[in-house]
Amino acid sequence: MKKIAFFTLGCKANQAQTELIKSRYGVRGARIVDFREQADVYVINTCTVTEDADRKSRQAIRRAIRQNPKAKVIVTGCYAKLEKSNLIELFPQIMIQDFSSLAPRPSYPPPRIRANIMIQDGCEHFCSYCIVPHARGKIKSKPLEQIMEEANRLVEAGAKEIVLTGINLGTYEFNLAAAIFRLSSIKNLYRIRLSSLEPMYITKELINAVAGTPKACQHLHIPLQSGDNSILSAMNRNYTRDKYLDLIHYIRSQMPDCGITTDILVGFPGEGENEFQNTIDLINQIRFSRLHIFSFSPRKGTPAAEMPNQIDPKVKKERSEILHKLRAKYMTEFASRYLSKEIEILVEQNGEGLTENYIRIIYSGKENDIGKLHKLTIKEVKEDFCLAK
């Protein structure tokens, strides 16, 4: 039996795509092993959102070749699409392959407790710093009936939470709110979660659907990127700080306990001290439950790469460190609201699970808890997780 190993970089959409590829090889009878092991086939799903992602993609290819020079090394994903000729020149022995992202996923191998379904691919928004639309192309959406069939198979195979994901999920063409309502009818499916949603595509209908569906997780990841209007305009983000704030206020009016997480891009061209302070001020006003912080990385072929007033890497690092302190502060503050209170988690592995609003909980669990909803009381708040009994 052939051994196959996988390595995935990037977003939840990439993770979902890797699960789809795994299921195909599993059906064919290959044995899936850890990427650190020697394998007959290595599949590397690449990302190109930053220069660091490019570097890690190349690093993974080198590691696979080093571990077994005779192995078949299959490279896919955004970096492979955009830099195919350069990668083949660097690594002549690799095979670059494009897998369908929206094909139905078989239920073998068995899914994780929290299973991804990629329901949308492509992006036509073209933020000025982002190369992904060039790699992913036009918007494509999975029909609702296909989502239902796939979700039913995954739940029958053991999944208890379905995460709907996409490259630009808010542009799903067959009504995201309707998808939530339909999925909520599946027996033995405990939770439905949405992955990242761009603020310009979030509607009141969608917010109300999440708020009004008991199985829908009250957690929304909404990238902000910057709290300064001039930077947002230069990024081609199509909203202002006030519009973003209005959106957050509406979400909290409907779901006071909603965990709202975000992405911040530090060091975009032209971001001076005043512009950066505007971002800090908005973060302090919103008090996100989690921040994901990225430093601007010029991507060849994007308008931002050619913009004047590029920011010194040292300044980017200093600003990232400031935001990481805010991240720790507000993560702890959000979780502390539930200190000494009873919460419910979906147990994903022994002694560990998530609340619906995305607080990670560690407790003295039993193996037969996995896949069950479990009520606990939070006893101690750490930065990235809470201890509970």
Long-range contacts (C-beta under 8 A, 24 or more apart in sequence): 1-29, 1-30, 1-31, 2-29, 2-30, 2-31, 2-40, 2-41, 3-30, 3-31, 3-32, 3-33, 3-37, 3-38, 3-39, 3-40, 3-41, 4-30, 4-31, 4-32, 4-33, 4-39, 4-40, 4-41, 4-42, 4-43, 5-32, 5-33, 5-34, 5-35, 5-36, 5-37, 5-39, 5-41, 5-42, 5-43, 5-64, 6-32, 6-35, 6-42, 6-43, 6-44, 6-45, 7-35, 7-42, 7-43, 7-44, 7-45, 7-60, 7-64, 8-45, 9-45, 9-46, 9-47, 9-53, 9-56, 9-57, 9-60, 9-77, 10-45, 10-46, 10-47, 10-49, 10-53, 10-77, 10-78, 11-47, 11-49, 11-165, 11-167, 11-195, 11-196, 12-116, 12-163, 12-165, 12-195, 12-196, 13-101, 13-118, 13-121, 13-165, 13-166, 13-167, 13-195, 14-45, 14-47, 14-77, 14-78, 15-116, 15-165, 16-101, 16-116, 16-117, 16-118, 16-163, 16-165, 17-45, 17-76, 17-77, 17-99, 17-101, 17-118, 18-43, 18-45, 19-105, 19-111, 19-115, 19-116, 20-99, 20-100, 20-101, 20-103, 20-105, 20-118, 21-45, 21-76, 21-99, 22-109, 23-105, 23-106, 23-107, 23-108, 23-109, 24-106, 26-106, 26-108, 26-109, 27-106, 27-108, 32-109, 35-60, 35-63, 35-64, 36-67, 37-67, 38-67, 38-68, 38-71, 39-64, 39-67, 39-68, 39-71, 40-68, 40-71, 40-72, 41-71, 41-72, 41-73, 41-74, 42-67, 42-68, 42-71, 42-72, 42-73, 42-74, 43-74, 43-76, 44-73, 44-74, 44-75, 44-76, 44-77, 45-76, 45-77, 46-75, 46-76, 46-77, 46-78, 46-79, 46-80, 47-77, 47-78, 47-79, 48-77, 48-78, 48-79, 48-82, 48-83, 48-131, 48-132, 48-135, 48-299, 49-78, 49-130, 49-131, 49-132, 49-297, 50-294, 50-295, 50-297, 50-299, 51-297, 51-298, 51-299, 52-297, 53-79, 54-79, 54-83, 58-87, 58-90, 61-87, 61-90, 61-91, 61-94, 62-91, 65-91, 65-93, 65-94, 78-131, 78-132, 78-135, 78-136, 79-135, 81-135, 82-131, 82-134, 82-135, 101-140, 102-140, 102-141, 102-142, 104-146, 104-149, 104-150, 105-150, 105-153, 105-154, 106-153, 107-153, 107-154, 107-156, 107-157, 108-157, 110-157, 110-158, 111-154, 111-157, 111-158, 111-159, 112-159, 112-348, 113-158, 113-159, 113-160, 113-161, 113-346, 113-347, 113-348, 113-349, 113-370, 113-371, 114-159, 114-160, 114-161, 114-163, 114-191, 114-193, 114-346, 114-348, 114-354, 115-154, 115-159, 115-161, 115-162, 115-163, 116-162, 116-163, 116-165, 116-195, 117-142, 117-147, 117-150, 117-151, 117-154, 117-162, 117-163, 117-164, 117-165, 118-142, 118-165, 118-166, 119-147, 119-164, 119-165, 119-166, 119-169, 119-172, 119-179, 120-165, 120-166, 120-167, 120-168, 120-169, 120-171, 120-172, 120-173, 121-166, 121-167, 122-167, 122-168, 123-167, 123-168, 123-171, 124-168, 124-171, 125-168, 125-198, 125-200, 125-236, 125-238, 126-236, 127-225, 127-235, 127-236, 127-237, 128-234, 128-235, 128-236, 128-302, 128-303, 128-304, 128-307, 129-235, 129-265, 129-268, 129-296, 129-299, 129-302, 129-304, 129-305, 130-299, 130-302, 131-299, 131-300, 131-301, 131-302, 132-167, 134-301, 136-167, 139-168, 139-171, 139-173, 141-171, 141-172, 141-173, 141-174, 143-174, 144-174, 144-175, 144-178, 144-179, 144-182, 147-179, 147-182, 147-183, 148-182, 148-183, 148-186, 151-183, 151-186, 151-189, 152-186, 155-186, 155-187, 155-188, 155-189, 158-371, 159-189, 160-188, 160-189, 160-190, 160-191, 160-346, 160-371, 161-189, 161-190, 161-191, 161-192, 161-193, 161-217, 161-346, 162-189, 162-191, 162-192, 162-193, 163-193, 163-194, 163-195, 164-192, 164-193, 164-194, 164-195, 165-195, 165-196, 166-195, 168-198, 168-201, 169-194, 169-195, 169-196, 169-197, 169-201, 170-197, 170-198, 170-200, 170-201, 170-202, 170-206, 171-201, 176-206, 176-209, 177-203, 177-205, 177-206, 177-208, 177-209, 180-209, 180-210, 180-213, 180-216, 181-209, 181-213, 183-215, 184-213, 184-214, 184-215, 184-216, 189-215, 190-215, 190-346, 190-373, 191-215, 191-216, 191-217, 191-346, 191-356, 192-216, 192-217, 193-217, 193-219, 194-219, 194-220, 194-221, 195-221, 196-221, 196-222, 196-223, 196-263, 197-221, 197-222, 198-222, 198-223, 199-223, 199-224, 199-239, 199-243, 199-244, 199-247, 200-237, 200-238, 200-239, 202-247, 204-250, 207-250, 207-251, 207-254, 207-255, 208-254, 210-255, 211-254, 211-255, 217-356, 217-357, 217-358, 218-255, 218-257, 218-258, 218-259, 218-356, 218-357, 219-258, 219-259, 219-260, 219-261, 219-356, 219-357, 219-358, 220-251, 220-258, 220-259, 220-260, 220-261, 221-260, 221-261, 221-262, 221-263, 222-247, 222-248, 222-260, 222-261, 222-262, 223-262, 223-263, 224-262, 224-263, 224-264, 224-279, 224-282, 224-283, 225-263, 225-264, 225-265, 225-268, 226-264, 226-265, 226-268, 226-271, 226-275, 226-278, 226-279, 227-278, 227-279, 227-280, 227-281, 227-282, 227-283, 228-271, 228-274, 228-275, 228-276, 228-278, 228-279, 229-278, 230-270, 230-275, 231-268, 231-270, 231-271, 231-275, 231-279, 234-268, 234-269, 234-270, 234-304, 234-307, 235-265, 235-268, 235-304, 236-303, 241-278, 241-282, 244-282, 245-282, 245-285, 245-286, 248-286, 257-357, 258-357, 259-289, 259-290, 259-334, 259-355, 259-357, 259-358, 259-359, 260-286, 260-288, 260-289, 261-288, 261-289, 261-290, 261-291, 261-292, 261-358, 262-286, 262-288, 262-290, 262-291, 262-292, 263-291, 263-292, 263-293, 263-294, 264-291, 264-292, 264-293, 264-294, 264-323, 265-294, 265-295, 265-296, 266-293, 266-294, 266-295, 266-296, 266-316, 266-319, 266-320, 266-323, 267-295, 267-296, 267-311, 267-313, 267-315, 267-316, 267-319, 268-296, 268-304, 268-311, 269-296, 269-304, 269-307, 269-308, 269-309, 269-310, 269-311, 270-307, 270-308, 270-309, 271-296, 271-311, 276-319, 280-322, 280-323, 280-326, 283-323, 283-326, 283-330, 284-326, 287-330, 287-333, 287-334, 288-330, 288-334, 289-330, 289-331, 289-334, 289-335, 289-357, 289-358, 289-359, 290-327, 290-330, 290-331, 290-334, 290-358, 291-323, 291-324, 291-326, 291-327, 291-330, 291-331, 293-320, 293-323, 293-324, 293-327, 295-320, 328-383, 331-383, 331-384, 332-381, 332-382, 332-383, 334-359, 335-359, 335-378, 335-381, 335-386, 336-381, 338-378, 338-386, 339-378, 339-379, 339-380, 339-381, 340-377, 340-378, 340-379, 341-377, 341-378, 342-375, 342-376, 342-377, 343-375, 343-376, 343-377, 343-378, 343-388, 344-373, 344-374, 344-375, 344-376, 345-373, 345-374, 345-376, 345-388, 346-371, 346-372, 346-373, 346-374, 347-371, 347-372, 347-373, 347-374, 359-385, 359-386, 360-384, 360-385, 360-386, 361-385, 361-386, 361-387, 361-388, 362-386, 362-387, 362-388, 363-387, 363-388, 363-389, 364-389
